[in-house]
Amino acid sequence: MSAPHFYETDRLCVVVSGTWWATSGDDFDLASTVPVAAGSFVRRVARTSHYDGVKAGEPEPVTIAICGMGPITFHAVDPSKPKVRQV
């Protein structure tokens, strides 16, 4: 699961397969993530903090198609913490 972060431009994320878990906010809270099933999409608004990923124990990996304007720079909400969280 990613740590809370944001990008400078909007992005559209389409879940192609599997279940992706996502939410918005500055504080990492695994319980606040919601499942995004295959065939669904999430719009990430520029400069809005969010985090997402796959929870341990999911029956299949997730494939996501992400579209947006580049270049993309990852901005961690708290750079002193790891960019990826084990869940």
N, C-alpha and C positions, 0 to 999 in steps of 0.2 A: 504494500500500500504506500502511496506517495505521502510525503509530509505536506502540510499546508503550503501552498505556493500560488503564484499567479503569473500570467503572461501579459504582454503589452497590447495584444490584439485579440479579437474574438476568435473562437474556434468552435467548429461543429464536430461532435464526436458521435459516430454511428457504431453501435454494437453489432458486429457481424455474426458472432457466435459466442456462446457462453453467457455468463452473468458478470457484469461489471458493477462494482459497488462505488457510489459517488455521493458527495455532499459538498456544501460550501461552508466556509468559515475559517477563522484564524486558529482555533484550538482543535487539536486532533482528538477526536472522540469516535472510535470505531462504531459504537452503538448508534450514532446519528447517521451513518451511511445508509443509503437506500439501494435496493437492487435495480439495475437497469438491464432488462432482458434483451436478447437478440432481436433485432428489428426496431429497437428504440434508439432515440438519440438524445444527447445532452448538448445544450448550447452553453459554452463557457464565455462569459462576458469579460471583456478586457479589464484587467486590474482588479478582478474579483477573486479573493482567496478561495481555494478549493483543494480537495484531495480525493484520491480515487485509487482503485486497484482491485485485486482479487483476494478474497478471504481464504485462509487456509481451509482445506477440506472440500473445496468446490469440486464437483464431479468432472468438470472439463475446463480447459484453459479458455481464456477470453481473447477474441480478436476484435480490435477496434480500428475503424477508419477515421482519421482525424484530418479535417480540412481547415485551412486558415491562411492568413498572410504571414509570410516569413520576412526576415529571419526570426526565429523564436528564441527568446532568452528566458530561462527558468529563474524566477525570483522567489527564493525561499522566504516565508514569513519570518522564520527564526533561523538564520544561517548557522547558529551555533549547534543546531541539532541535525541528525542524519537526514538526508533527502528521501530515504526509503525507510519505512517502518515494518518490522516483522509482525505479522498478525496470525 
